[in-house]
Amino acid sequence: MQKERDKSLPHVVIVGAGFGGLVAATALARAPVRITIIDRNNHHLFQPLLYQVATAGLSPADIAAPVRHIIGRERNVSVLLGAVTGVDPASKAVLVGDRRLSYDWLILATGATHAYPKPAWSAVAPGLKSIEDATAIRAKILLAFEHAEASNDPVEQRRLMTFVIVGGGPTGVEMAGAIAEIAKRALAREFKNIDPRSARILLVEGAERLLTAFPPELSDYAARTLRRLGVDVRLGDFAATIDEDGIELAGERIPAATVIWAAGVKASPAADWLGAEADRAGRVQVTDRLTAPSHPDIFVVGDTAAVYDANGNLVPGIAPAAKQMGKHAAETIKARLYGSAEPGPFRYRHMGNLATIGRSSAVIHYGRLRLRGWLAWMIWGVAHVWFLIGFRNKLVVMADWFWAYHTFKKGMRLITGGDNGPRASSSR
């Protein structure tokens, strides 16, 4: 009987169990609606800490939690595991494989993926957007040292222990610092035939400074800190060629077994599903209510949406922005349900920019506040734990984080599954 009554309620379909989708579902959990969350993965992932999984600092379970555990207990929420292949706005249906799921309101929170100037680079320069990406990169990094240990060729050892990160945004800076520290500290005494401290780490950025969303003095601090860690920071340089044996920069050929892509993203195909106008990165050009043009019943939030702040700047693709958008979409739906005034145009409230550089330094920019060093690193850690959704007790997570800081969490340096590491060079 209860299920029959539920079927008469308006149906809200949320595609994507990231921050935007989960916040929207939580905000609607007590409203007189049925909610279905669709995601191709059964877990919610805290992407800002993926780099720590990729560099053996944390385990996947530290930054991911099952969607059903987070939200599935809500009586009006169902979770559907599946990949959305399209949307039919005319009949108000979402296409999930060969299934059609009708909706009264639709929230698209489908996120973004890697953007490569040359599609072939994706096979040799992995990006970092999923648990699978992170564990594959972790294996690639650790196996590079293992293969170097097994080699007696100094040239091949040098290639294997050369790591190139393309892209000087927060992910690139964090990856470069973490790889430098795992090589120069965590692995320093664990090999006999090689010295991991001699590893070469390059960070390549096409702009004239790192972290372009930050003030110049914080960008300069990040570059200086990375160089002190032994990272070769290349500014104003672009990748001309990337292949299995390395990378070419401005005519310089750099043999490298590991190249990691952190230079850009593109939105999910939501704009194509809707036949909507998109920006260069594929984000849907939404209205100031976060709805798709001509479709007031379809909301687009997070990395999938091109949203601008009061100054005309693109709202960044970060967790606080996605959460604010998800909440705004939910509040608009509730207003329509109850016949009350809608919240009006979306207004983004910037929560600041944060990036970590190694294990005891970070930069923070929030309005006039500009912090750097150890204090900024502590604030960065607390802020990231605070934003965890539905994970274990946050104090426990914080304790694990501090334990990982002091021990380098050696158990995370396991190589499991298939051999995803660098292949031996065919020319040697």
One Martini backbone bead per residue (centre of mass of N, CA, C, O) as a GRO file, in nm:
protein
  428
    1MET     BB    1   0.059   0.062  -0.021
    2GLN     BB    2   0.296   0.253   0.005
    3LYS     BB    3   0.402   0.214  -0.287
    4GLU     BB    4   0.151   0.326  -0.427
    5ARG     BB    5   0.170   0.607  -0.306
    6ASP     BB    6   0.456   0.672  -0.412
    7LYS     BB    7   0.383   0.660  -0.725
    8SER     BB    8   0.215   0.940  -0.702
    9LEU     BB    9   0.464   1.083  -0.681
   10PRO     BB   10   0.692   1.280  -0.764
   11HIS     BB   11   0.979   1.253  -0.987
   12VAL     BB   12   1.325   1.243  -0.899
   13VAL     BB   13   1.609   1.261  -1.104
   14ILE     BB   14   1.952   1.164  -1.034
   15VAL     BB   15   2.257   1.224  -1.208
   16GLY     BB   16   2.475   1.157  -0.982
   17ALA     BB   17   2.703   1.088  -0.682
   18GLY     BB   18   2.798   1.351  -0.605
   19PHE     BB   19   2.776   1.639  -0.448
   20GLY     BB   20   2.530   1.754  -0.597
   21GLY     BB   21   2.344   1.501  -0.586
   22LEU     BB   22   2.346   1.445  -0.274
   23VAL     BB   23   2.246   1.720  -0.176
   24ALA     BB   24   1.981   1.712  -0.325
   25ALA     BB   25   1.872   1.454  -0.194
   26THR     BB   26   1.884   1.552   0.100
   27ALA     BB   27   1.696   1.807   0.059
   28LEU     BB   28   1.450   1.594  -0.050
   29ALA     BB   29   1.396   1.365   0.173
   30ARG     BB   30   1.120   1.527   0.303
   31ALA     BB   31   0.974   1.532   0.049
   32PRO     BB   32   0.692   1.481  -0.177
   33VAL     BB   33   0.896   1.248  -0.314
   34ARG     BB   34   1.064   1.074  -0.557
   35ILE     BB   35   1.394   0.918  -0.558
   36THR     BB   36   1.653   0.882  -0.814
   37ILE     BB   37   1.975   0.743  -0.819
   38ILE     BB   38   2.225   0.764  -1.076
   39ASP     BB   39   2.507   0.534  -1.122
   40ARG     BB   40   2.795   0.362  -1.234
   41ASN     BB   41   2.856   0.376  -0.934
   42ASN     BB   42   2.844   0.267  -0.581
   43HIS     BB   43   3.010   0.539  -0.523
   44HIS     BB   44   3.140   0.793  -0.337
   45LEU     BB   45   3.379   1.052  -0.430
   46PHE     BB   46   3.676   1.215  -0.307
   47GLN     BB   47   3.866   1.374  -0.530
   48PRO     BB   48   4.081   1.561  -0.377
   49LEU     BB   49   4.220   1.266  -0.263
   50LEU     BB   50   4.323   1.087  -0.501
   51TYR     BB   51   4.632   1.144  -0.501
   52GLN     BB   52   4.680   0.971  -0.238
   53VAL     BB   53   4.621   0.704  -0.374
   54ALA     BB   54   4.828   0.734  -0.615
   55THR     BB   55   5.068   0.778  -0.367
   56ALA     BB   56   5.017   0.585  -0.110
   57GLY     BB   57   4.854   0.740   0.139
   58LEU     BB   58   4.575   0.608   0.063
   59SER     BB   59   4.284   0.446   0.061
   60PRO     BB   60   3.990   0.411  -0.097
   61ALA     BB   61   3.816   0.389   0.173
   62ASP     BB   62   3.892   0.687   0.271
   63ILE     BB   63   3.730   0.830  -0.012
   64ALA     BB   64   3.495   0.608  -0.006
   65ALA     BB   65   3.131   0.543  -0.044
   66PRO     BB   66   2.840   0.406  -0.038
   67VAL     BB   67   2.545   0.523  -0.148
   68ARG     BB   68   2.351   0.354   0.027
   69HIS     BB   69   2.477   0.442   0.294
   70ILE     BB   70   2.429   0.750   0.268
   71ILE     BB   71   2.104   0.747   0.129
   72GLY     BB   72   1.925   0.471   0.126
   73ARG     BB   73   1.754   0.517   0.404
   74GLU     BB   74   1.576   0.687   0.265
   75ARG     BB   75   1.244   0.637   0.189
   76ASN     BB   76   1.252   0.825  -0.098
   77VAL     BB   77   1.518   0.656  -0.184
   78SER     BB   78   1.678   0.547  -0.481
   79VAL     BB   79   1.916   0.311  -0.624
   80LEU     BB   80   2.089   0.314  -0.949
   81LEU     BB   81   2.278   0.098  -1.138
   82GLY     BB   82   2.409   0.297  -1.410
   83ALA     BB   83   2.420   0.408  -1.754
   84VAL     BB   84   2.373   0.696  -1.905
   85THR     BB   85   2.273   0.769  -2.264
   86GLY     BB   86   2.016   0.965  -2.216
   87VAL     BB   87   1.767   1.220  -2.313
   88ASP     BB   88   1.398   1.277  -2.315
   89PRO     BB   89   1.231   1.566  -2.293
   90ALA     BB   90   0.956   1.515  -2.432
   91SER     BB   91   0.901   1.243  -2.234
   92LYS     BB   92   1.050   1.246  -1.968
   93ALA     BB   93   1.339   1.070  -2.007
   94VAL     BB   94   1.570   0.826  -1.907
   95LEU     BB   95   1.854   0.658  -2.036
   96VAL     BB   96   1.917   0.308  -1.932
   97GLY     BB   97   2.003   0.172  -2.173
   98ASP     BB   98   1.696  -0.008  -2.236
   99ARG     BB   99   1.586   0.205  -2.033
  100ARG     BB  100   1.301   0.394  -1.909
  101LEU     BB  101   1.297   0.694  -1.701
  102SER     BB  102   1.080   0.874  -1.549
  103TYR     BB  103   1.007   1.235  -1.499
  104ASP     BB  104   0.959   1.556  -1.344
  105TRP     BB  105   1.256   1.581  -1.238
  106LEU     BB  106   1.592   1.686  -1.337
  107ILE     BB  107   1.932   1.600  -1.228
  108LEU     BB  108   2.246   1.699  -1.355
  109ALA     BB  109   2.555   1.531  -1.206
  110THR     BB  110   2.808   1.416  -1.419
  111GLY     BB  111   3.051   1.580  -1.461
  112ALA     BB  112   3.396   1.494  -1.543
  113THR     BB  113   3.676   1.468  -1.765
  114HIS     BB  114   3.921   1.426  -1.963
  115ALA     BB  115   4.142   1.653  -2.158
  116TYR     BB  116   4.268   1.608  -2.488
  117PRO     BB  117   4.433   1.718  -2.769
  118LYS     BB  118   4.510   1.401  -2.797
  119PRO     BB  119   4.360   1.102  -2.780
  120ALA     BB  120   4.621   0.911  -2.763
  121TRP     BB  121   4.721   1.011  -2.475
  122SER     BB  122   4.530   0.847  -2.283
  123ALA     BB  123   4.708   0.573  -2.295
  124VAL     BB  124   4.993   0.730  -2.170
  125ALA     BB  125   4.824   0.967  -1.991
  126PRO     BB  126   4.689   0.952  -1.714
  127GLY     BB  127   4.431   1.035  -1.520
  128LEU     BB  128   4.226   1.185  -1.231
  129LYS     BB  129   3.881   1.050  -1.150
  130SER     BB  130   3.931   0.761  -1.019
  131ILE     BB  131   3.998   0.477  -0.859
  132GLU     BB  132   4.119   0.338  -1.105
  133ASP     BB  133   4.321   0.557  -1.171
  134ALA     BB  134   4.472   0.559  -0.898
  135THR     BB  135   4.563   0.255  -0.890
  136ALA     BB  136   4.714   0.261  -1.160
  137ILE     BB  137   4.917   0.483  -1.084
  138ARG     BB  138   5.034   0.345  -0.839
  139ALA     BB  139   5.145   0.102  -0.993
  140LYS     BB  140   5.321   0.262  -1.189
  141ILE     BB  141   5.508   0.390  -0.980
  142LEU     BB  142   5.604   0.135  -0.823
  143LEU     BB  143   5.702  -0.027  -1.080
  144ALA     BB  144   5.924   0.161  -1.165
  145PHE     BB  145   6.110   0.089  -0.929
  146GLU     BB  146   6.116  -0.218  -0.967
  147HIS     BB  147   6.235  -0.213  -1.259
  148ALA     BB  148   6.488  -0.054  -1.185
  149GLU     BB  149   6.602  -0.264  -0.986
  150ALA     BB  150   6.617  -0.494  -1.223
  151SER     BB  151   6.812  -0.308  -1.361
  152ASN     BB  152   7.151  -0.251  -1.533
  153ASP     BB  153   7.056   0.015  -1.682
  154PRO     BB  154   7.100   0.347  -1.641
  155VAL     BB  155   6.912   0.455  -1.863
  156GLU     BB  156   6.661   0.292  -1.782
  157GLN     BB  157   6.646   0.388  -1.493
  158ARG     BB  158   6.599   0.684  -1.563
  159ARG     BB  159   6.334   0.646  -1.714
  160LEU     BB  160   6.176   0.502  -1.483
  161MET     BB  161   6.261   0.763  -1.277
  162THR     BB  162   6.060   0.935  -1.462
  163PHE     BB  163   5.830   1.206  -1.385
  164VAL     BB  164   5.535   1.338  -1.550
  165ILE     BB  165   5.346   1.641  -1.507
  166VAL     BB  166   5.054   1.769  -1.667
  167GLY     BB  167   4.985   2.038  -1.492
  168GLY     BB  168   4.948   2.342  -1.263
  169GLY     BB  169   4.740   2.266  -1.079
  170PRO     BB  170   4.640   2.120  -0.799
  171THR     BB  171   4.688   1.829  -0.898
  172GLY     BB  172   4.977   1.864  -1.007
  173VAL     BB  173   5.105   1.974  -0.748
  174GLU     BB  174   5.026   1.736  -0.562
  175MET     BB  175   5.161   1.510  -0.725
  176ALA     BB  176   5.451   1.614  -0.731
  177GLY     BB  177   5.494   1.628  -0.423
  178ALA     BB  178   5.424   1.328  -0.359
  179ILE     BB  179   5.637   1.189  -0.538
  180ALA     BB  180   5.883   1.322  -0.412
  181GLU     BB  181   5.834   1.204  -0.121
  182ILE     BB  182   5.825   0.901  -0.186
  183ALA     BB  183   6.114   0.896  -0.308
  184LYS     BB  184   6.280   1.069  -0.069
  185ARG     BB  185   6.139   0.894   0.181
  186ALA     BB  186   5.969   0.626   0.171
  187LEU     BB  187   6.194   0.478  -0.046
  188ALA     BB  188   6.496   0.541   0.021
  189ARG     BB  189   6.560   0.237   0.195
  190GLU     BB  190   6.423  -0.011  -0.002
  191PHE     BB  191   6.679  -0.022  -0.192
  192LYS     BB  192   6.984  -0.152  -0.361
  193ASN     BB  193   7.020  -0.064  -0.684
  194ILE     BB  194   6.872   0.200  -0.600
  195ASP     BB  195   6.796   0.562  -0.577
  196PRO     BB  196   6.502   0.722  -0.529
  197ARG     BB  197   6.624   1.018  -0.484
  198SER     BB  198   6.698   1.033  -0.810
  199ALA     BB  199   6.444   1.111  -0.901
  200ARG     BB  200   6.250   1.251  -1.169
  201ILE     BB  201   6.051   1.553  -1.146
  202LEU     BB  202   5.797   1.687  -1.359
  203LEU     BB  203   5.640   2.013  -1.412
  204VAL     BB  204   5.395   2.106  -1.655
  205GLU     BB  205   5.327   2.450  -1.773
  206GLY     BB  206   5.184   2.678  -1.997
  207ALA     BB  207   5.194   2.883  -1.807
  208GLU     BB  208   5.368   3.133  -1.607
  209ARG     BB  209   5.207   2.977  -1.373
  210LEU     BB  210   5.093   2.845  -1.108
  211LEU     BB  211   4.796   2.853  -0.989
  212THR     BB  212   4.599   3.076  -1.145
  213ALA     BB  213   4.371   3.114  -0.910
  214PHE     BB  214   4.598   3.247  -0.767
  215PRO     BB  215   4.803   3.441  -0.638
  216PRO     BB  216   5.123   3.504  -0.731
  217GLU     BB  217   5.264   3.453  -0.452
  218LEU     BB  218   5.150   3.160  -0.424
  219SER     BB  219   5.264   3.047  -0.682
  220ASP     BB  220   5.561   3.100  -0.612
  221TYR     BB  221   5.565   2.929  -0.357
  222ALA     BB  222   5.498   2.661  -0.491
  223ALA     BB  223   5.748   2.652  -0.675
  224ARG     BB  224   5.963   2.666  -0.453
  225THR     BB  225   5.875   2.416  -0.293
  226LEU     BB  226   5.910   2.210  -0.520
  227ARG     BB  227   6.210   2.265  -0.570
  228ARG     BB  228   6.297   2.175  -0.283
  229LEU     BB  229   6.187   1.874  -0.354
  230GLY     BB  230   6.301   1.835  -0.671
  231VAL     BB  231   6.127   1.984  -0.875
  232ASP     BB  232   6.078   2.034  -1.219
  233VAL     BB  233   5.975   2.348  -1.324
  234ARG     BB  234   5.768   2.409  -1.616
  235LEU     BB  235   5.717   2.710  -1.778
  236GLY     BB  236   5.571   2.778  -2.077
  237ASP     BB  237   5.499   2.469  -2.145
  238PHE     BB  238   5.448   2.213  -2.396
  239ALA     BB  239   5.310   1.937  -2.524
  240ALA     BB  240   5.389   1.771  -2.827
  241THR     BB  241   5.464   1.473  -2.718
  242ILE     BB  242   5.311   1.148  -2.636
  243ASP     BB  243   5.444   0.836  -2.514
  244GLU     BB  244   5.568   0.539  -2.391
  245ASP     BB  245   5.876   0.689  -2.367
  246GLY     BB  246   5.747   0.994  -2.345
  247ILE     BB  247   5.842   1.346  -2.391
  248GLU     BB  248   5.782   1.658  -2.566
  249LEU     BB  249   5.962   1.978  -2.515
  250ALA     BB  250   6.051   2.216  -2.706
  251GLY     BB  251   6.244   1.981  -2.850
  252GLU     BB  252   6.257   1.806  -2.590
  253ARG     BB  253   6.360   1.490  -2.502
  254ILE     BB  254   6.186   1.283  -2.248
  255PRO     BB  255   6.249   1.013  -2.087
  256ALA     BB  256   5.944   0.830  -1.978
  257ALA     BB  257   5.736   0.604  -1.804
  258THR     BB  258   5.577   0.853  -1.653
  259VAL     BB  259   5.263   1.003  -1.743
  260ILE     BB  260   5.060   1.273  -1.616
  261TRP     BB  261   4.728   1.401  -1.635
  262ALA     BB  262   4.649   1.773  -1.539
  263ALA     BB  263   4.526   1.984  -1.794
  264GLY     BB  264   4.213   1.892  -1.804
  265VAL     BB  265   3.856   1.925  -1.879
  266LYS     BB  266   3.543   1.758  -1.950
  267ALA     BB  267   3.232   1.722  -1.994
  268SER     BB  268   2.974   1.566  -2.010
  269PRO     BB  269   2.711   1.468  -2.250
  270ALA     BB  270   2.461   1.651  -2.168
  271ALA     BB  271   2.435   1.850  -2.406
  272ASP     BB  272   2.369   1.631  -2.613
  273TRP     BB  273   2.116   1.517  -2.480
  274LEU     BB  274   1.970   1.821  -2.496
  275GLY     BB  275   2.064   2.018  -2.723
  276ALA     BB  276   2.274   2.216  -2.595
  277GLU     BB  277   2.450   2.470  -2.512
  278ALA     BB  278   2.812   2.500  -2.511
  279ASP     BB  279   3.114   2.510  -2.412
  280ARG     BB  280   3.439   2.420  -2.468
  281ALA     BB  281   3.400   2.192  -2.223
  282GLY     BB  282   3.074   2.103  -2.242
  283ARG     BB  283   2.909   2.295  -2.086
  284VAL     BB  284   2.612   2.395  -1.981
  285GLN     BB  285   2.409   2.671  -2.064
  286VAL     BB  286   2.261   2.802  -1.814
  287THR     BB  287   2.057   2.937  -1.616
  288ASP     BB  288   2.008   3.125  -1.319
  289ARG     BB  289   1.848   2.838  -1.219
  290LEU     BB  290   2.000   2.578  -1.349
  291THR     BB  291   1.864   2.548  -1.623
  292ALA     BB  292   1.773   2.437  -1.912
  293PRO     BB  293   1.705   2.555  -2.194
  294SER     BB  294   1.357   2.502  -2.229
  295HIS     BB  295   1.401   2.330  -1.930
  296PRO     BB  296   1.263   2.372  -1.619
  297ASP     BB  297   1.290   2.044  -1.534
  298ILE     BB  298   1.611   2.090  -1.585
  299PHE     BB  299   1.902   2.032  -1.405
  300VAL     BB  300   2.240   2.177  -1.384
  301VAL     BB  301   2.535   2.059  -1.212
  302GLY     BB  302   2.843   2.143  -1.165
  303ASP     BB  303   3.068   2.042  -1.408
  304THR     BB  304   2.821   2.048  -1.625
  305ALA     BB  305   2.811   2.361  -1.563
  306ALA     BB  306   2.774   2.695  -1.681
  307VAL     BB  307   2.871   2.922  -1.431
  308TYR     BB  308   2.824   3.257  -1.303
  309ASP     BB  309   2.921   3.515  -1.140
  310ALA     BB  310   2.891   3.848  -1.053
  311ASN     BB  311   3.172   3.896  -1.241
  312GLY     BB  312   3.168   3.672  -1.486
  313ASN     BB  313   3.281   3.417  -1.363
  314LEU     BB  314   3.365   3.104  -1.356
  315VAL     BB  315   3.265   2.850  -1.183
  316PRO     BB  316   3.422   2.629  -1.011
  317GLY     BB  317   3.519   2.275  -1.007
  318ILE     BB  318   3.400   2.234  -0.696
  319ALA     BB  319   3.251   2.117  -0.420
  320PRO     BB  320   3.105   2.375  -0.310
  321ALA     BB  321   2.962   2.440  -0.577
  322ALA     BB  322   2.801   2.178  -0.610
  323LYS     BB  323   2.647   2.200  -0.342
  324GLN     BB  324   2.504   2.468  -0.398
  325MET     BB  325   2.356   2.372  -0.653
  326GLY     BB  326   2.203   2.132  -0.536
  327LYS     BB  327   2.044   2.298  -0.329
  328HIS     BB  328   1.906   2.496  -0.524
  329ALA     BB  329   1.750   2.288  -0.686
  330ALA     BB  330   1.592   2.171  -0.447
  331GLU     BB  331   1.454   2.437  -0.355
  332THR     BB  332   1.300   2.480  -0.620
  333ILE     BB  333   1.133   2.222  -0.612
  334LYS     BB  334   0.996   2.276  -0.340
  335ALA     BB  335   0.855   2.537  -0.422
  336ARG     BB  336   0.680   2.402  -0.641
  337LEU     BB  337   0.536   2.199  -0.461
  338TYR     BB  338   0.426   2.438  -0.248
  339GLY     BB  339   0.382   2.722  -0.393
  340SER     BB  340   0.633   2.892  -0.356
  341ALA     BB  341   0.891   3.083  -0.350
  342GLU     BB  342   1.161   3.110  -0.521
  343PRO     BB  343   1.508   3.161  -0.474
  344GLY     BB  344   1.623   3.227  -0.742
  345PRO     BB  345   1.909   3.311  -0.834
  346PHE     BB  346   2.217   3.198  -0.854
  347ARG     BB  347   2.465   3.225  -0.583
  348TYR     BB  348   2.795   3.229  -0.544
  349ARG     BB  349   2.998   3.107  -0.266
  350HIS     BB  350   3.311   3.157  -0.189
  351MET     BB  351   3.552   2.928  -0.009
  352GLY     BB  352   3.806   2.904  -0.163
  353ASN     BB  353   4.153   2.824  -0.213
  354LEU     BB  354   4.320   2.498  -0.230
  355ALA     BB  355   4.665   2.372  -0.179
  356THR     BB  356   4.900   2.117  -0.180
  357ILE     BB  357   5.265   2.081  -0.080
  358GLY     BB  358   5.290   1.819   0.032
  359ARG     BB  359   5.309   1.736   0.396
  360SER     BB  360   5.362   2.071   0.511
  361SER     BB  361   5.218   2.231   0.264
  362ALA     BB  362   5.028   2.530   0.170
  363VAL     BB  363   4.753   2.702   0.001
  364ILE     BB  364   4.549   3.003   0.071
  365HIS     BB  365   4.241   3.157  -0.072
  366TYR     BB  366   4.041   3.422   0.098
  367GLY     BB  367   4.023   3.690  -0.024
  368ARG     BB  368   4.250   3.847   0.188
  369LEU     BB  369   4.332   3.565   0.252
  370ARG     BB  370   4.685   3.450   0.290
  371LEU     BB  371   4.819   3.126   0.296
  372ARG     BB  372   5.118   2.948   0.419
  373GLY     BB  373   5.219   2.636   0.491
  374TRP     BB  374   5.149   2.463   0.775
  375LEU     BB  375   4.880   2.601   0.848
  376ALA     BB  376   4.751   2.556   0.571
  377TRP     BB  377   4.769   2.248   0.584
  378MET     BB  378   4.582   2.209   0.826
  379ILE     BB  379   4.334   2.344   0.702
  380TRP     BB  380   4.315   2.164   0.459
  381GLY     BB  381   4.259   1.900   0.614
  382VAL     BB  382   4.004   1.986   0.769
  383ALA     BB  383   3.836   2.069   0.522
  384HIS     BB  384   3.833   1.791   0.382
  385VAL     BB  385   3.699   1.631   0.609
  386TRP     BB  386   3.440   1.806   0.629
  387PHE     BB  387   3.346   1.722   0.319
  388LEU     BB  388   3.271   1.457   0.396
  389ILE     BB  389   3.040   1.206   0.281
  390GLY     BB  390   2.933   0.939   0.470
  391PHE     BB  391   3.153   0.866   0.651
  392ARG     BB  392   3.325   0.815   0.883
  393ASN     BB  393   3.422   0.936   1.142
  394LYS     BB  394   3.596   1.229   1.130
  395LEU     BB  395   3.800   1.167   1.358
  396VAL     BB  396   3.904   0.907   1.233
  397VAL     BB  397   4.005   1.027   0.970
  398MET     BB  398   4.201   1.224   1.102
  399ALA     BB  399   4.375   1.009   1.239
  400ASP     BB  400   4.461   0.868   0.978
  401TRP     BB  401   4.600   1.112   0.854
  402PHE     BB  402   4.817   1.146   1.075
  403TRP     BB  403   4.933   0.861   1.049
  404ALA     BB  404   5.019   0.891   0.753
  405TYR     BB  405   5.219   1.122   0.804
  406HIS     BB  406   5.417   0.951   1.002
  407THR     BB  407   5.424   0.657   0.812
  408PHE     BB  408   5.326   0.645   0.503
  409LYS     BB  409   5.146   0.403   0.487
  410LYS     BB  410   5.278   0.122   0.385
  411GLY     BB  411   5.021  -0.057   0.313
  412MET     BB  412   4.959   0.119   0.042
  413ARG     BB  413   5.220  -0.019  -0.117
  414LEU     BB  414   5.042  -0.195  -0.304
  415ILE     BB  415   5.049  -0.446  -0.562
  416THR     BB  416   4.763  -0.497  -0.761
  417GLY     BB  417   4.676  -0.696  -0.991
  418GLY     BB  418   4.767  -0.590  -1.267
  419ASP     BB  419   5.010  -0.480  -1.490
  420ASN     BB  420   5.036  -0.111  -1.489
  421GLY     BB  421   5.309  -0.062  -1.561
  422PRO     BB  422   5.592  -0.003  -1.701
  423ARG     BB  423   5.747  -0.074  -1.973
  424ALA     BB  424   5.981  -0.192  -2.147
  425SER     BB  425   6.196  -0.078  -2.355
  426SER     BB  426   6.226  -0.134  -2.703
  427SER     BB  427   6.526   0.020  -2.726
  428ARG     BB  428   6.676  -0.180  -2.476
   0.00000   0.00000   0.00000
